[in-house]
């Protein structure tokens, strides 16, 4: 599987990234030995990059994945670990939080990275993302903290998630290193990034975006409101010998000149294998036919 350099300076991630958001909800792979086997399967399929966040699973996913990495005992340099920080939810794991809020202060970033490294049993993260925009962000302080964790060797590259183009531009204006990516929600059910400047900015900066929930979080497959869209995906997918409409929806999401990488979270090896067919993208007219079905109207 092709690896995509998010910037000219890196990092390079596999075009499909395995996402851990729902790891603890998948009993077939969440135990260390089973997870180690799943990591091996991902590598066999060419998926070398893994997407995490400190708060996933009530702050339990990083520890579970770390146990899986210990059981795997493979070459750390063969994989890329992406994690996120900055969201502080109300949870028993963080009893000091009495209201959900965002925190991009130096102290929080350093503490979060330290916790992630300990939980994952690794000496560094390949990529750290600020998880959500913080309306109280001091851009100078946040930039200095990101550069500090890089200088310490804890983090090799930094980026953001769910940020608007203006928010990306503000933080980038204070950094001496490039923000490697903006990880955003994008699928046939969520097409905002086409129109709000997100993908335009990524092309302008020559950086590859990351896509989360590129299959619509399961709603695509079950909601009766999307029946017409499912029919169009099935019709188009037949011409590409796709195994299912999920593969076609993923191919649609990946058909962007900014060359995004997509985070997929299935624990089923067969589905991951099928998704490799999405890497070839779609013909322009097929892409627009799906966009029309997704939005319920032709382009103007």
N, C-alpha and C positions, 0 to 999 in steps of 0.2 A: 504494500500500500504506500502511495506517495506521502511524503512528509512535507508540510507547508511551513516555510519560514514566516512567522507572523510579522517580522520586520527584517530588514537586511542584516541586522545584528542578532537575530534570533528572538525567541527560541523557535525551533522547528518541532511542530506537533504532527502526529498522524492525522490524516484528513478526517477520520472518525476518532472521537475521544470517548472513552467509556466513563459514564457519569455515575457517581456513587450516591446521589441524593436519596434514593430509595433502597440502598443496600440492606438496611436492617429489616426491610419488609420482604426480603427474598431469602427465606430460610434455607433454600437449596444451595446458596453460595456464601452465606454470611459467616460461617464458621471458618477458622483459619485455614485448614487443609483444603476445604472446598474452594475458598477464595483464592488460595495459591494456585489451584488447578485452573480457576477461571482466568487468573492473570496470565497463566501460560497459554490458555486458549486465545485470549486477546492478542498476545504476541504472535501466535501462530497465524492469526488472521491479519496481522500487520497493524493492529491497534496497540500503539506503544504509549499512549498518553492517557492520563487518568485525572478526572475532574472531581475535586473535593471542595468542602468549605468547613470552617470551624464549627458552625452551628448545625450542620446536617445531623439528623437523627438525634436531636436534643443534645448536641455536642458529643455524640457517641460514634459517629461514622468514622472519623479519623482514627480513633483508637481501634475500631474493628478492622479497618483497612491496614493499619499498622501491624496488627497481629497477623493478617494475611501476608503482608510483605515479609515478616519474619519467617513464616512457614514456607514462603516461596524461596527465599534465600538466593535469588538470582542476582544478576549484575545490575546494580542500581543505575549505572550509566546508560543502560539499555531502555529505560523508561523515563517518562516526563511526568512529574507530579505538579498539578495545578491546584492551588487552594485560594480561599477567599477569607476576608475578615471585614469587620466594620458594622455588622448587625448585632445588636445586643437585645435579644428577646427576653420575655418573662418566662423562666423555666426553672425547675428545681436544681438544674445543674449550675445555674448562676443566680443564687438567692439575693444578691445585691441589686438585681434589676427589678424595679417595681413597675416600670412601663417600658414597652418596646421602644428602642431608639437606635440611632446610628451614632457611631463614634469613630472618627478618623484622627484622633489625637495621637501624638507620638507614643505616649505611654500605652495606649490600647493596641496600637499596631505592633509595637515590640513585644508586648505580653502575648498577643494572639499568635504571632509567628513562633515565639518560644514554645507555646503550648502545642502548636501544630507539629513542630519538629520533634518534640518529645513523644506525642501520640503516634506519629508515623514512623518513629525510629529511623529517622533520616537526618543527615547533616545539612541538607539544603532543600529548598523548593525551587523547581525550575521556573515557576511563575506564580506570583502573588497578585491577586486582584482585590481592589476595593469593591466590596460586594454591592453596595447601593450608594447613590448620591447622599451626601450628608449636608443638610441645609446649614449646619453650623461649622462646616469645614473651613479651617484656616489653611488656605492653599500652600502657604509657605511652610507651615508646620508639617502638613501631611507629606509634602514633597521631600522635606528634609528627613522625615522618618523613613520614607521609602528608599531614599538614597542611603540611609544609615544601615538598613537591614541588608542592602546589597553590599555595602562596604564591609560589613561583618562576615560576608560569605553565606549568610543564612538564606538569601534569595538571589536568584540569578537574573530574573527579569520581573518587571512590574507592569500592571495594567489595571483596567477597571471593568466593571460589569454594570449593566443597566443605566449607563450614563448617557445624557443627551450630548450632541455635538458641542454645545457651548460648555458643558461641564467638563468634557474631555479637553477642550481647548484651554480652559482655565488652569487645570492641574498641569497640563503639559507645559504651559508657559512658565511654570516654576521649577520644572525638572530639567536636570542636565542629561538625562537619558530618555529615550523614547518610551512612551506608553505602548506596550507591545500589542495590545488588543483592547477591544470593547466587547465583552460577552453580553449578547442581547437575546431576548426572546424573539424568535422568528420561525414561522411555519405557514402553511396554507391557511391556517386559522388566525394568524397574527402577522399581518404584513406591514405594520407601521414603519419598519426600518427602510422600506422602499421609498417612503415619502417624507420622512422627518429629518433627512439629512445624514442619518447614521451610516448607511453604506456609501453615500457620496463622500463623507469625510474619510472613511477608511480608504477609499480609492485615492483621494487627494493626498493622504499621508503615506500611501503605499504600505498599508498595514492590513492584515487579514483579520476579520472579525471572527469571534466564536459565537455559535448559535446554541442556545439552550431551548429545550422543549421543541425540537424541530419537527416532531410528529404531533404536536398539539395536545400533549399531555393525556392522550387516550381518548379525548373527546371526539376526535376525528372518526374513530372507529365505532362509537356507540350512540352518538347524538342523532336522532332522526332528522334534525334540521340540516344535516350535512349529507343527506342521501344523494342528492344530485352531484355534489362534489365527489363522493365516493365512486359514483358511476363514471364520471369523467376520468378520475384517477385510474380506475380499472381499465377503461378503454385505452388510455394512453399507455399504461404499463404493459398491456398485452403486446404492443408493438416493440417493446424493449425486452421482452421475456422476463419481466420482473415477477418475482414470486408472489408479491402481495402489494396492496395499495400503499402500505407503509414505505416500501422501498421507493415507489414512485414519488410519494410525498417528500421523501428525503432527497431524492434526486432533484426535485423542483427547488428545494431550499438551497441546495448546493450549487445550483446554476446561477452563480453571481460572479461578475468579473473581479470582485474583490477577493475571490477564492477563499471563502470561509471554511472553517472546520466546524463539525457538528458534534454535539455532545449527545450520546445515546445511552440509555440506562438499562436496557434489557439484560437479564441474566441468562437468557436462552442463547446458546451458542449457534443454533440454527438460524435464528433471526439475525444475529450479528453477521453471520456468513452471507445471508441474503442481502444485507444492507451494503455489502461491497459493490453490488451492481449499481448502486446509486451514484458512485463516484464518477461515472461517465457523464452525468448531467442529462439534460434534455434538449431536444431541438427547440429553436426559438418559438415556432408556432405552437408546439405542444405546451411549452411553458406558459404562453399567453392564454391558451385554452383553459388551463388549470387556474390561472389567475382570474379569468372571467367567471369560472364556476365558483371560485372561492369568494369573490366579492359580489356575485349575483348580478353582474352587469359587465358589458364590454368596456374596453378602455375608451376614453373620450376621443 
